[in-house]
Amino acid sequence: MENLLIIGGLLLLAIIVFFVFKKKAKLPKPVIEQKEITPVKPLPEVVLPTKVSWKDRLSLGLEKSRFEVWGKIGQLFSSGTPSLDEIEEILYTADIPTGLVQELLAKLEKEGKGKAADEIQKLVYGFMKDKMAPIQHNIHQDVFTFDSSLKKTRVFMIVGVNGAGKTTTIGKLATKLKSQGAKVIVGACDTFRAAAVDQLQVWCDRAGVDMVRAKDGADPSGVAYDTVAKAFSEGYDYCLIDTAGRLHTNQNLMDELTKTKRVMSKINAEAPQEVLLVLDAITGQNALKQAQEFNKALQLTGIIFTKCDGSAKAGSAVGIVDHLKVPITYIGVGESVDDLQLFDLELYLKTLVGLDVV
């Protein structure tokens, strides 16, 4: 009897399990919505900008002058007997002083007849190189290159008219010298333009160099004195003195510059060892007049030629070097630190007249 109860219980359990599974089997299967899968677009290929060489940047900066001036002269000679009056007119548009124009015209008339355009380019290149090379050899190399073995403080006084690019140039120069391992200090002597001092502070902070600044309206000569004194007492390698931009035609302001220079020499008889004039290449013939006045007041040791970036005729460089016997130290074509480079005479002249540069 007991066995029958067990068997009955098992049968009942089996029947229940059977019906449960049967019911589940009849339930409709859930419908999974099929969404359209949008294919993932591949990421665009990252193309790193190609670093433009200095040679290419300079070529682009002098392109207008190369085609509108020197290229035209070559074409005139290669196409037959040129009109010297027309050549003279073209040369004057290149910002070349009158005396040099007449010399070059005489040389072209004597040696250029019947020659191809590339031969004319070489003739012009040779003429300008002969005028500039003897002066360019007078550059002191420590303007470009820091020599730690010298163990001396070099003071650079930077001057120029408003808008020539003085503050930016000092920032670039400080950055270059610092990157070579030099200990650099900058004196912000443009005390009447707070914006200029603030801009210089940004450059100095970025380069990691020290800067001496005073309250707005302070005596610029006093700031220069304090900066040079600190530079010599604390063993700085380079001391760069910014000055207020001023018109070369304002005698009072020019006298103030001579005072600033004189004050620095009280700290050290040799200071400043360099007086560098920042010239905007776009100013053309007026650049020579500026250079003459600054040189008369301060006895320049070098010129920094800025903004050779498209609209400059760039011929004034030849006249300035030849007339003042002052070399060009640096040339600038843009806003970045790499856009300020030492002035390579051969590269500059060959690029200007369109000769191949090796």
C-alpha positions, 0 to 999 in steps of 0.5 A: 500500500505504501509503495502504491502511494509513492508510485502515485506521487511520482506519477503526479509530479511527472504530470505536473512537470510535463504540463509546465514545460508544455505551456512554456513551449507555447509562449511566443518568442520575444521579437528582438528589434533589428536596428540598422547599424551605421558603419563607423567612419574611419578617423581622418588621417592625422597629417602633421604640419610640415615644418617650413624651412627658413630658406622657404620662409625667406623666399616667400617673404622676398617673393614680391620683390623678386618678381616685381623688381629683379625678375623684370630687369632680367626679362628686359635684358633677355628680350632685347636692348633694354631701356635704361630709363625703364630699368632706372624706374624699376630700381627706384621702386626697390628702395635702393638709394639714388647713388647705388641706382646710378652705380648699378645702372652703369654696371648693367649698361657696361656688362649686361647687354646681350646677356640672359636673365640668369646672367643679369641676376648673377651680375646684380647679385655680385654688385650687391654682395661687393657692397655689403660683404666687407661690412657684414664681416664686422659682426661680433659672433656673440650676438648670435652664439653664447660662449660660456667660456667668455665669462662676461656680461654683454649688454645689448641696447635695442632701439627703433621707432614705434611699430618696428617690432622692438618688443617682439624682437627682444622677446625672440632674442631672449628666447634664443639666447636662453635656449643656448644656456645663457643667463638672460635679464631684460630691462623694460625701459619703455615705461610710458607704455604699460602694454609694451611692458606687459607684452615683454613680461609675457615673452620673458615668462615664456622664455624663463628669463628675468625682467626688471620693470618699474612703475609706469612713467618712471625714468627710463634711464633709471630702469636701464641703470638698475638692470645693468647693475643687477646684470653685472653684480649677479653674473648674467651673460646677456642684458637686453635693454628695451627702449621706448619707440620714438620718432627719429625726427624728435630731438628731445626723445633722441637726446633721452636715448643718448642719456640712457646709453650714457647712464649704462656706461657708469656701471661698466665702461664697455656697456652697452657693447651692442646698440641694435636698431630694429628697422621695419623693412616695409618703410623702404627709403625712410628706413635709411633716414631712420638709420642715419639719425639713430646712428648719429645719436648712438653709434649703432653696431648692428641692425635687425631687419624685421617684417620682410614678409611680403610687402617689403621691397628689401632693397633698402638693406643694401643702401643702409649697410653701404652708407652707414657701414653698419652690418645687419645682424638679424632678419625677421619674416614673421611672429614666431621665434624661428622667424628671427634668424641671423642675417646670411648675406649670400642666402638673402641676396640670392633669394632676393634676385632669384638665384638658386641657393645650394 
